[in-house]
Amino acid sequence: MTPEHILVARAQRGDTEAFAQIYDQNVDAIYRYVRLRVPTNEEAEDITEDVFLRAWEKLGSYRPKRPFRNWLYRIAQHRIIDVHRRQPQSPASLDALADLEMSPADSSPDPLQRALVGQDIQDLQQALATLKPDEQAVLTLRFTENMNFQDIGNILKKSAGACRILQHRALKKLARQLTATGEVNA
């Protein structure tokens, strides 16, 4: 049994300290995943909190066939879909991308350089908003969480091959959108 499965088993028996450890180990990854898919920090915080509340409530239904974190991502995915159903105009957001992983070049004091980086993020955000929720999920899990296709498939209830195809199509759509945006901005 892995340390994760031991913690989960303890939490399933009502050990709140074990669940607190699970929370600490997973909250940043789940928040990051949610934040890249919803428009505001506040909404991402609310959904992340709800993911862990639902996980606690449904802990008895978790079966350790797959990693616990994947189960949390699946809960998050369902919550994100619920939000998009209630607010269909709400685009996916990459505003947090700059906060999550800024390179030293991005924090340049040169105003022109900062403006160009800001425009690139805005263009990427707009292009990402044109993708279907599953396409957004595949790209987010693959490129920000560095997940393999098998784990992504487990979260999205799709085969690894279907996730590869989704990624391929999503990247092609993004390329078309970004090329079109580049032509408009040029």
DADA-V303158 format. One record per residue. N is the residue number from 0. RES is the residue in three letters. SS is DSSP state (~ for helix, > for strand, _ for the rest). PHI is phi as a letter, one per 20 degrees, with the letter a starting at -180 (* if undefined). PSI is psi in degrees with one decimal (none if undefined). Layout:
[[N,RES,SS,PHI,PSI] [N,RES,SS,PHI,PSI]]
//
This chain:
[[0,MET,_,*,136.1] [1,THR,_,f,160.8] [2,PRO,~,g,-35.8] [3,GLU,~,f,-46.1] [4,HIS,~,f,-33.0] [5,ILE,~,f,-45.5] [6,LEU,~,f,-43.5] [7,VAL,~,f,-43.4] [8,ALA,~,f,-41.5] [9,ARG,~,f,-43.8] [10,ALA,~,f,-37.8] [11,GLN,~,f,-24.9] [12,ARG,_,e,5.4] [13,GLY,_,n,8.6] [14,ASP,_,f,101.9] [15,THR,~,f,-29.5] [16,GLU,~,f,-39.0] [17,ALA,~,f,-42.0] [18,PHE,~,f,-35.4] [19,ALA,~,f,-38.7] [20,GLN,~,f,-41.7] [21,ILE,~,g,-45.0] [22,TYR,~,g,-51.4] [23,ASP,~,g,-37.0] [24,GLN,~,f,-22.3] [25,ASN,~,c,-15.9] [26,VAL,~,f,-41.1] [27,ASP,~,f,-44.1] [28,ALA,~,f,-42.9] [29,ILE,~,f,-43.2] [30,TYR,~,g,-46.9] [31,ARG,~,g,-45.2] [32,TYR,~,f,-45.6] [33,VAL,~,f,-43.6] [34,ARG,~,f,-34.2] [35,LEU,_,f,-4.0] [36,ARG,_,d,-7.6] [37,VAL,_,c,158.3] [38,PRO,_,f,-23.2] [39,THR,_,c,156.5] [40,ASN,~,f,-42.3] [41,GLU,~,f,-43.9] [42,GLU,~,f,-40.4] [43,ALA,~,f,-41.0] [44,GLU,~,f,-43.9] [45,ASP,~,f,-44.8] [46,ILE,~,f,-42.9] [47,THR,~,f,-44.4] [48,GLU,~,g,-43.2] [49,ASP,~,f,-36.6] [50,VAL,~,g,-47.5] [51,PHE,~,f,-32.5] [52,LEU,~,f,-46.3] [53,ARG,~,f,-38.6] [54,ALA,~,f,-43.6] [55,TRP,~,f,-44.3] [56,GLU,~,f,-35.1] [57,LYS,_,d,12.7] [58,LEU,~,g,-33.9] [59,GLY,~,f,-22.1] [60,SER,~,e,-9.3] [61,TYR,_,f,132.9] [62,ARG,_,d,129.9] [63,PRO,_,f,42.0] [64,LYS,_,f,-31.0] [65,ARG,_,c,163.8] [66,PRO,_,g,142.6] [67,PHE,~,f,-38.7] [68,ARG,~,g,-37.3] [69,ASN,~,f,-37.7] [70,TRP,~,f,-40.7] [71,LEU,~,f,-41.4] [72,TYR,~,f,-38.4] [73,ARG,~,f,-43.1] [74,ILE,~,f,-45.3] [75,ALA,~,f,-42.7] [76,GLN,~,g,-43.8] [77,HIS,~,f,-40.4] [78,ARG,~,f,-39.6] [79,ILE,~,f,-42.9] [80,ILE,~,f,-42.2] [81,ASP,~,g,-42.8] [82,VAL,~,f,-44.1] [83,HIS,~,f,-31.7] [84,ARG,~,f,-40.7] [85,ARG,~,f,-33.3] [86,GLN,_,c,73.4] [87,PRO,_,f,-21.9] [88,GLN,_,f,-11.9] [89,SER,_,f,106.9] [90,PRO,_,f,156.4] [91,ALA,_,f,151.0] [92,SER,_,c,137.4] [93,LEU,_,d,17.5] [94,ASP,~,g,-34.3] [95,ALA,~,f,-14.2] [96,LEU,~,g,-41.7] [97,ALA,~,f,-37.0] [98,ASP,~,f,-33.8] [99,LEU,~,f,-41.1] [100,GLU,_,b,72.2] [101,MET,_,e,132.0] [102,SER,_,e,161.1] [103,PRO,~,g,-33.9] [104,ALA,~,f,-31.4] [105,ASP,~,f,-23.6] [106,SER,~,e,22.7] [107,SER,_,g,141.7] [108,PRO,_,f,-10.9] [109,ASP,_,f,115.7] [110,PRO,~,f,-36.3] [111,LEU,~,f,-44.6] [112,GLN,~,f,-44.4] [113,ARG,~,f,-40.2] [114,ALA,~,f,-41.6] [115,LEU,~,f,-42.1] [116,VAL,~,f,-43.8] [117,GLY,~,f,-40.5] [118,GLN,~,f,-40.3] [119,ASP,~,f,-43.1] [120,ILE,~,f,-41.9] [121,GLN,~,f,-43.5] [122,ASP,~,f,-42.8] [123,LEU,~,f,-41.0] [124,GLN,~,f,-45.9] [125,GLN,~,f,-40.1] [126,ALA,~,f,-41.8] [127,LEU,~,f,-34.8] [128,ALA,~,f,-20.5] [129,THR,_,e,-10.7] [130,LEU,_,e,157.0] [131,LYS,_,f,155.4] [132,PRO,~,g,-40.5] [133,ASP,~,f,-35.5] [134,GLU,~,f,-42.2] [135,GLN,~,f,-43.0] [136,ALA,~,f,-45.3] [137,VAL,~,f,-47.5] [138,LEU,~,f,-41.4] [139,THR,~,f,-48.2] [140,LEU,~,f,-38.4] [141,ARG,~,f,-46.4] [142,PHE,~,d,-21.7] [143,THR,_,d,-28.0] [144,GLU,_,d,-3.4] [145,ASN,_,l,40.1] [146,MET,_,e,153.3] [147,ASN,_,e,167.1] [148,PHE,~,f,-30.2] [149,GLN,~,f,-46.9] [150,ASP,~,f,-41.0] [151,ILE,~,f,-43.4] [152,GLY,~,f,-39.4] [153,ASN,~,f,-38.9] [154,ILE,~,f,-43.6] [155,LEU,~,e,-0.3] [156,LYS,_,l,47.9] [157,LYS,_,c,163.3] [158,SER,_,f,160.8] [159,ALA,~,f,-39.2] [160,GLY,~,f,-41.4] [161,ALA,~,f,-36.2] [162,CYS,~,f,-38.0] [163,ARG,~,f,-43.7] [164,ILE,~,f,-43.5] [165,LEU,~,g,-44.7] [166,GLN,~,f,-46.1] [167,HIS,~,g,-49.0] [168,ARG,~,f,-42.7] [169,ALA,~,f,-41.6] [170,LEU,~,f,-37.6] [171,LYS,~,f,-43.2] [172,LYS,~,f,-44.2] [173,LEU,~,f,-43.3] [174,ALA,~,f,-44.3] [175,ARG,~,f,-44.7] [176,GLN,~,f,-44.4] [177,LEU,~,f,-34.9] [178,THR,~,f,-45.2] [179,ALA,~,f,-42.3] [180,THR,~,f,-41.4] [181,GLY,~,f,-38.4] [182,GLU,~,f,-36.0] [183,VAL,~,f,-41.7] [184,ASN,~,f,-17.8] [185,ALA,_,f,none]]
//
